[in-house]
Structure formats: structure tokens, C-alpha cells
Amino acid sequence: MFTKSLAALGMALAFSTIAFAHDSAHEEKTVKIAAPWEITSFDLAISGYVIQKLEIMENLVDADENGVLRPGLATDWAASEDAMTWRFTLRNNVTFHDGTAFNAGTALTALTRAWKQPGVLSKAPIKSITAEDNVIIFEMEKAFAALPALLAHATTIIPAAASFDEAGAPVAFVGTGPFKVSAYTPPQSIDLERYDNYWGKKAKIAKAGYLAAGRAETRALLAETGDANLVFTFDPAGFNGLQAVDSVETIAVPIPRVVTLKVNAGHAFFADPKARQALSLAINRQAIATSITRFPEAAASQLFPPALNSWHNTDLPKLEYDMEKAKMLLAELGWQKGEDGILVKNGERFAIQLRTFPDRPELPLIATVLQASWKEIGIELDVSVANYSQIPAGHQDGSLHVALYARNYGLTPDPIGTVLQDFAAGGGDWGAMGWENAQVAQALEEIAAKGDVEKRAKNIALVSSIIQEELPLIPITWYQHTASIDANLEDVIIDPLQRSYGLSTMRWKK
Amino acid sequence: MYKKLIAALLKRGLQALIVALIVGLVSFAMMQALPGDAAFRIAAGRYGYDLMDAAAAEAVRQELGLDRHWSLQLFDWLKALAQFNLGESFIYRGSVSEKIAVQLGHTLTLSLSALFVSILIAFPIGIYTGLNPNGWADKFFLQLSIFVRAIPPFAVGLTLVLIFSVHLKLFPVAGFRSFHHLILPAFTLGIGMAAVSNRVIRDSVLEAMHSDWQLFSRIKGLPSGLTLRAHVLRNAALPSVTYIGVQMAYLIEGVVIIETLFAWPGIGHALIHAIFGRDIAMVQGTALTLGLIYVGLNLVIDFLCSFIDPRSAKS
């Protein structure tokens, strides 16, 4: 009797707490997406990037897969001649998923909130944001040409008033996008339905679902079985395995993310560019790209990857791998081999610490490769794998020697915002440290301020060549974004800027 | 009877209060003792490495008042707790109790289903092997139990997925929205639990079968089936239920790896993330809830045991 009653209790609980949800044969199939990123909060400063990818909310400015800006919730925009004032004209007849109208008031509230929170707008030289009829006006503190690109970023998407409670706390995801939320279970999943009153071209699929699957093994199996139709980010083993599966197509898209080393140029060991060049010469990028990240073509020949189009400088000589030259440069700086094989100068051993983090599983592996190969040139490397916040913290208190991380230069369609943070005077938490170059700072200011195409190209070439020569950051590999697509889906666009999963354009094959 | 019930409830209520206080204080102290700047950790958890920097960390410090003395922070938490308010998550904003309610629901669904699976497997095997000790079945299940217990749950889960999802296409790989999604994670955990509990049940049955009272009931003329149902199983159930209660406690917080493998939203997963991200409010809230659940679990086990063996309630 006891067993029976327990069994009954178990069954009752299992059935009562879980609803059945099956795709009926008559209904169109739900497109299921699986990716590692959890949707942890209604706060858009935290979850905005997934909400943008799922096309639930939209920006004033949109971008295509080549990073070319196009109208979003703003139909057009223009700067005053001195680029001190930007005016964005808003689209009419747009409604949010709750039926309320999108207007200058909601846009102003959203952008002001985004400006006051950590994100791309908080870094821009904005003096004020105001609304006038259906125009949003940005007054700048100094000329700033890249503002439209910032308004395409995930932290500047526009939520409806209904996304917040009376106290202003975020409580829902209500946007203007082609899909609306039908169910949300933090942090794991979100279900979507097509929004039939969408202002633009309506989505072709009726339903979609997103599942955050933290483990790469799980994602590969989801793709293989067809339990997810669009799966992002695989480990090399899973990705290779999927290539033999007929029901899915695999794809690797180069994206503007770079595995890079940050070197404290303010530290006596690294103050001379020759020391940083020596570190760079002792990195076998080809081997790392072949054996660890498994895309040999992604060995970084310079900081800005080809995916960044206008910033990638094809005229630059490639970064070399040459251990003998590395040893020679260090010898020129007065380093001599000590008894234990480690270099010594003025009684000080060349023993340094590298900080990295495990969130991207390839980073600790690359760190150990560096440890082995730098040992050959006489540098003792202690690898510290911990929380990534130790890198900006180490930048602030000056305790950092070198750090290994993945930097995203595709945060906004125009990377100038990120490049400015990294290389302008004073450097940045995720950029140069103890390194300043007046020419670079001047060129970056000009790129940020003016839209003149020719001058801009010249300045970009200057910046990339100085960075290549001085190596305040030492690039290692570029990233490939891996995805699998169900063979029954068509018109799927994999966005290298990772702004969208392309749900609104894809459809099931007839 | 009612007096006993009220006394037991009062005792456990007092225990719950003490557990709440101790868990809250200890988790707070442990979070304070961790090295590193909490503001940087929290900002990292909120904004990710693409957007997190020193300015964001400073904003977090101001917003959450992390620069105040620790005693003030603790006092605020205790004050809110006295009003049954667990506060807001440092990383995800939003109410801690709401987040816990969602995640706990999923964890309990998974844990109870796993328990159900383990009982379904362990009781028949345990009873059979207990009644037929040292037979081929006893030896076989002993070996099997050791083998299954030695495999990490992660590998058991992957094996089940490979067999039942990839090859047989019977159940989905991961997710949590339907009953189908529950089967594989519940079996992964249930099989692991059953591997131990079937041996506990076997030993209890065996011990009961060798007891004097079992012999007496047979001598007084009861048929073997009735002796088994009325005496042996009831007595053997006592240690088994207690042991399953202990397993359940481990299960609720120990399913992290299974939750991650099957993309199942649960409280273990949430607690680990909260500790990494220094989400002090979330850690305290979750630890407190788990502590109280253990008290509740003890209460349920007590009642079950006194129901199975009324003598223990009388004594």
C-alpha cells in the first residue's frame, strides 16, 4: 500500500506540474533554437542581446549581415554639419505587442534609460536626449559620427511601457519586433509567436522556441536528433561529428571577435615595444588555430579580422612565429639566461602572471600553450584561471601583467566605439594598458567625429599599422561562429555581427 | 494524537527558525570572506565580458551600497527577512523569492520524479534479493549496483540520450516543457539512486526475515505471504524510507550537472551561478530555502516512519 500511494503521489505531481506540449501534425512546426546564452532577467542591460537576436524588440537603427546600417524604428537620421546634433525621425504606425503605439515618448524613455545604464550609450559623448514631435534629438558634447551604429546595439532596443512596473522595474519583454513572447521560463527558455500586426514584412514561420543549453555536448545532440533546428556554438568535436549528419547543414562564419593578449606596457618588463614583439614572435598562432580552435584560417595575422571589412588592413605584414628572433630581441633588451633557464636582468627573473577565465573553454588551453612556448624563450608564466572581472580589476589597480581574453569588435556595426575604449589616450579595461600613442589617439578622435570616407580609411590604416608595430594588444586567433541548420529550413541567414538569428526571414521548405 | 502532532510541528518550527538564522549568517559570512571585489564580480555577472568594465562595477557598488560596512548590509537583510522578504537579486534584479519559486518548482518536479523512478526500480529488486540472498539475482544486482554507482551521473545521462534519443528517437535530448522531457533526466537520477537504495532495502528485508518475530509469526501459523506483507515489509520499510529521505536531500541540490546536461532550470544550477557571480541575496535566499526544505523533509520522514511503525510515535 505504501509503495502504491507513493507511486500515485509521484505520478500526480509529475502530471500536474508539467503541461503537455506537442506539435500537432496539422500545425506548422515550431522552429527551435538552442544556444548557450541564458535569459536570466527582464533587465535589457543584461538580457537585451538575446531579446534582440530573437527579434522581440527592435532598435531605431538596424544593420544587415554585412554591418551596413538600415532603417529600423527610425526611418532616417542626419547629423548637423558640425556633427554635434543628431536627429532621428521615427517610423509612424508602429505598435508594440500589447497594442500600444510606438512614439517619441516611449523611444525617449527607453534611450534615456539605456544611456544611464552600463552599455554602449553610456560611453558616448552625449550631452542630452530630447524628443520633438516624432524626432529624437541627441545633443553631443563633441562631434560624434558613430552614433547611429550605437543605436543598433542590443542595449539600445526599445521596450514598451508595459515592460516595466510602476516603480520602473523591468517585468516583461514587450517590443515591436516580428515575434512576441508567449512563454518565458528564466533562465532557460522563451517561446515566441509571430506578431501579426508587425509594421514590416511579417515573419514566415508562426512559432519559435529558444532553449539555453549550457553544455556543448547537449547542443550537438539537440542538433543531431532534430530536437533543435538551429543550434549555435559547438566545441570542435561536436562540430566535426555533425558534418556527417545528413539532416543538418553545418556552417562556420568568421565573426569580429579576437582572442587577444593584453600586455601591461606600463610594467618595466614590457615597456619597450621589442619585449611585446618578442612575446608575439613566440606564439605559434597556426598551431593554436589548427589544434585548439580547429580553424587554421583563423590564425590572427593582425588584430582586426577580415570580418570587420573596412578595419582589416590587407597591406599589413603578417605577425610572424620566430622563436630565434624572439630570443634575440629579449637579449637586445639586456635579458640573460639564468641558471634555471629563466631570463634574468638586474637580478630580476622574467616571471610573470597571465590572467584568463574559463567561460570560453579554449582560453585556458591557449594559456597553457603560451606557458610552454614562452618557457622556451626563458619566460616563466604563471597561469591564473578565474573570474573575468579580475582583468578589469587588475587594469585598475595596475597589478596585471598579461591577460588573455576574447574581445568583440563587432559589438556595434561600426567598431569605433570599442576601438576608442581600447586604444584612446589612457587605454581601457579590455584594451591597451600603460600604452599611449598620440597619433593613434588623434586618428581615432577623427574617425569618431567625422564621416568623411576617404579620411576615415586613411586614419584606420594608420591606426592598424601602429597597433601592429607596437602591439599594445597581441592578437592570437580570430573567431568562427559555428551553427547547424535543419536541412528542412531555408532562407536562413547567419549574422556575423550576431544581432539576429534570422527568424523572420527563414521558412520551412515546402 | 493531535497533541503529538502539534508538539512535533512546534519542534520542527523552532528548528526551522534556528536553521534560517544560522544558514543566513553563515552564507553571508562565507560570501564576505571570498577574495576579490564583489562589485566587479556582480557587474561581470550582469553585463558579461563584452560590456563589463570598472565603470560598470562602480555603478553596481553605488547601487547596491556594497561600500557600506558589512554589519549594515547584514542588518538590512535580517530586517527584510523578518518581513518575509528575501530581497532582490544583485545580478538579475527582480525578486529573489519569485526566482526561487520558479526554479524550486522545476527542481522538485525532477527530484520527485527521480525518487519515483528509483522506488519503482529499487523496491522490487531489493525485496526479491532480500528474500533470496546469495542467489544468482542477488549477486548479479550487487555487481550491477556497484557498476552503475561507479559511473558519474553525467555519463549515465549521455548514455541514455544516445540510446533513447539519438538511436531510438523516443525522447527529446533536452528541454523541460513536456512530460516527455522529464523521462530521461528522471531516469538518469533515479537509476543512480536505485543503485544504492536497492541494497539498503535488500539488507533490511534480509534482517527482518532473520528476526525472532518473523520466526514467531510463522510458528504461530501465519502463511508466508501474510507474514511478508504484514510484518516483514513494514519493518523493512522503516530504514528504507529514512535512507530515501537522506537521498532526497542530496538530490535537491546535487542535480546541478544533470540540470545543465538536460537544460533543465533548477535551484542547484541557480545557486552555483549565484555563488560564482557573488549574488549575495540570491545565495542567502537559496540556501535558506534549501535549509527549510530539509527541515520539512525531516518532518515528512518522521510522519511516514510513525505511520509505518506506530510504536515509535507512542514511545
Interface residues (C-beta under 8 A of the other chain):
Chain A: F2 T3 L6 A7 L9 G10 M11 L13 A14 F15 T17 I18 A19 F20 A21 H22 A34 T40 S41 F42 D43 A45 I46 Y49 Q117 P118 G119 V120 S122 T155 A169 P170 A183 T185 P186 P187 Q188 S189 D191 L211 A212 A213 G214 R215 E217 T218 L221 L222 E224 T225 D227 F357 D359 A386 N387 Y388 S389 Q390 P392 A393 H395 Q396 Y405 A406 N408 L411 Q421 G428 D429 W430
Chain B: G36 D37 F40 R41 A43 A44 R46 Y47 G48 Y49 D50 L51 M52 D53 A54 A55 A56 A57 A59 S89 I91 Y92 R93 G94 K99 V102 G105 H106 L108 T109 L112 S113 L115 F116 I119 L120 F123 L158 V161 L162 S165 V166 K169 P172 V173 A174 G175 F176 R177 S178 F179 H181 L182 A237 T260 L261 F262 A263 W264 P265 A270 F276 I308
